[in-house]
Amino acid sequence: MYPEIEPYASGLLDVGDGNQIHWETSGNPDGTPALLVHGGPGSGCVPGMRRPFNPELYRIIAFDQRGCGRSTPHAGDAAVDLAGNTTHHLIADMERLREHLGVDRWLLAGWSWGTTLALAYAEQHPDRVTALGLTAVTTTGPAEVEWITRDVGRLFPEAWSRFRDQLPEKDRDGSLVDGYARLLADPDPRVREKAARHWCDWEASHVDVDGTRRPPERYGDPVYRMCFARLVTHYWRHAAWLPDGELLRNVGRIAHLPAVLIHGRLDLSSPPDIAWQLAQSWPAARLHLVPGVGHSSGGVMADHLVDFLDDVSRRV
């Protein structure tokens, strides 16, 4: 990947409903615009997301989605209402940011949840997108949520049992996402913190194929944990406010756009059939199912993204 660089501009953009989203730009101000769409929901952008882009050729635009990172108000505060934080709000925020920065069309690079948001934005605004680079592809449908909170527990029985058993017994056979959302809204801060910690422990367990990776350092921050757990459960329990299968059905709207779909063959968090199904209806998309890799964005996964971005930059 390319060397680390620092932003040359940044700011907070008022997007309504009392929300301000943090944005920053780096690379070449006159380069090809590219928007980084982070995962989570609630992870926020990190500097390493810029590194697949050639800074001499790309105008690299990062933003923290509503409620997370350096955007305000922050969902790490349990008093912050999430009613105005939905996929449709985030799509509108992206459009406001595009207009604010004077961008006509941009490339979208998304990771994990960010691929769901990038697909939803592109299908709604195909004329504003030049290409898509999607890593660890998801559509956040009900079956995917059920898989990641219950079905994949068959592969991690110890961790999943700990995850499930934090819920009251009456909630263990229903939606685990709903159960955790209730704990995260409990009036007792000790109950909320315990739920956030156990949610993040479960997240860390199923992204680790061989049990050797350390949990992300950010999980050690109680404010980050609360933000992440609240936003993930908020989005998952509503299946991202998207009709089931909509992103797959509407891929024809973006089938002409060049894209790369990069997915670990051993991704236990988000099985590769979603990326494969998208590719079947997307003639301009290149699919890479990477052997021996799970829900990751580094190594060979990043190499495929760099190759795609370098190729796109030569064509514009």
JONOR-V945854 format. One record per residue. RES is the residue in one small letter. PSI is psi as a letter, one per 20 degrees, with the letter a starting at -180 (* if undefined). D_FIRST is the distance of its C-alpha to the first C-alpha in whole Angstrom. Layout:
BEGIN
<<RES/PSI/D_FIRST> <RES/PSI/D_FIRST>>
END
This chain:
BEGIN
<<m/r/0> <y/q/4> <p/q/7> <e/q/9> <i/r/12> <e/q/15> <p/q/17> <y/i/20> <a/q/22> <s/r/23> <g/a/26> <l/p/28> <l/p/30> <d/o/33> <v/j/33> <g/r/36> <d/k/38> <g/j/37> <n/q/34> <q/p/31> <i/p/27> <h/p/25> <w/q/22> <e/q/20> <t/q/18> <s/r/15> <g/b/14> <n/o/17> <p/h/20> <d/j/21> <g/a/18> <t/p/18> <p/p/18> <a/p/16> <l/p/17> <l/p/15> <v/o/18> <h/r/18> <g/a/20> <g/d/23> <p/q/25> <g/j/25> <s/h/21> <g/r/20> <c/q/17> <v/q/15> <p/h/12> <g/i/9> <m/i/10> <r/h/9> <r/h/5> <p/i/5> <f/p/8> <n/o/9> <p/i/11> <e/i/13> <l/i/14> <y/q/14> <r/o/16> <i/o/14> <i/p/17> <a/q/17> <f/q/21> <d/p/22> <q/r/25> <r/p/28> <g/i/29> <c/r/26> <g/c/24> <r/j/25> <s/q/27> <t/q/31> <p/q/33> <h/p/31> <a/i/32> <g/i/32> <d/o/35> <a/i/38> <a/i/40> <v/p/37> <d/p/39> <l/j/36> <a/h/38> <g/k/36> <n/n/33> <t/r/33> <t/g/30> <h/h/32> <h/g/32> <l/h/28> <i/g/29> <a/h/31> <d/g/29> <m/g/26> <e/g/29> <r/g/30> <l/g/26> <r/g/26> <e/g/29> <h/h/29> <l/j/26> <g/k/28> <v/p/25> <d/g/27> <r/q/24> <w/q/21> <l/q/18> <l/p/18> <a/o/15> <g/q/16> <w/p/16> <s/c/19> <w/h/22> <g/h/20> <t/h/20> <t/g/24> <l/g/24> <a/g/22> <l/g/24> <a/g/27> <y/g/27> <a/h/26> <e/h/29> <q/h/31> <h/l/29> <p/h/28> <d/i/29> <r/j/27> <v/p/24> <t/h/22> <a/r/19> <l/p/18> <g/o/15> <l/p/16> <t/p/15> <a/m/18> <v/p/21> <t/r/24> <t/i/27> <t/k/29> <g/r/32> <p/g/35> <a/h/34> <e/h/31> <v/g/32> <e/h/35> <w/g/32> <i/i/30> <t/i/33> <r/g/36> <d/g/35> <v/i/32> <g/h/34> <r/h/36> <l/i/33> <f/m/33> <p/h/36> <e/g/37> <a/h/34> <w/h/35> <s/g/39> <r/g/38> <f/g/36> <r/g/39> <d/i/42> <q/i/41> <l/q/42> <p/q/46> <e/h/48> <k/i/49> <d/i/45> <r/h/44> <d/i/45> <g/b/44> <s/o/40> <l/h/38> <v/g/36> <d/g/39> <g/g/41> <y/h/38> <a/h/38> <r/g/42> <l/h/41> <l/i/38> <a/j/41> <d/q/44> <p/h/46> <d/o/45> <p/h/42> <r/h/42> <v/g/42> <r/g/39> <e/g/37> <k/g/38> <a/g/37> <a/g/33> <r/g/33> <h/h/34> <w/g/32> <c/h/28> <d/g/30> <w/g/30> <e/g/26> <a/h/25> <s/g/27> <h/i/26> <v/i/22> <d/o/23> <v/g/24> <d/j/25> <g/j/26> <t/i/24> <r/q/21> <r/q/22> <p/q/23> <p/q/21> <e/h/22> <r/h/23> <y/i/25> <g/i/27> <d/o/28> <p/h/31> <v/g/31> <y/g/27> <r/g/29> <m/g/32> <c/g/30> <f/g/27> <a/g/30> <r/g/32> <l/h/30> <v/g/29> <t/h/33> <h/g/34> <y/g/31> <w/h/32> <r/i/36> <h/j/36> <a/l/33> <a/j/32> <w/k/35> <l/p/34> <p/q/37> <d/p/36> <g/j/34> <e/g/34> <l/h/30> <l/g/31> <r/h/34> <n/j/32> <v/h/29> <g/h/32> <r/h/31> <i/j/27> <a/i/28> <h/i/27> <l/p/24> <p/q/21> <a/q/19> <v/p/17> <l/o/18> <i/p/16> <h/p/18> <g/p/19> <r/h/22> <l/k/23> <d/o/22> <l/i/25> <s/h/25> <s/n/25> <p/q/26> <p/i/24> <d/h/27> <i/g/27> <a/g/23> <w/g/26> <q/g/29> <l/g/27> <a/h/25> <q/h/29> <s/j/30> <w/n/27> <p/h/27> <a/j/24> <a/q/22> <r/p/20> <l/p/20> <h/o/18> <l/o/20> <v/o/18> <p/q/20> <g/j/21> <v/q/18> <g/b/20> <h/m/19> <s/r/15> <s/j/12> <g/a/10> <g/c/9> <v/h/11> <m/g/11> <a/h/8> <d/g/7> <h/h/10> <l/g/9> <v/g/7> <d/g/10> <f/g/12> <l/h/11> <d/g/11> <d/g/14> <v/g/16> <s/h/15> <r/i/17> <r/i/20> <v/*/21>>
END
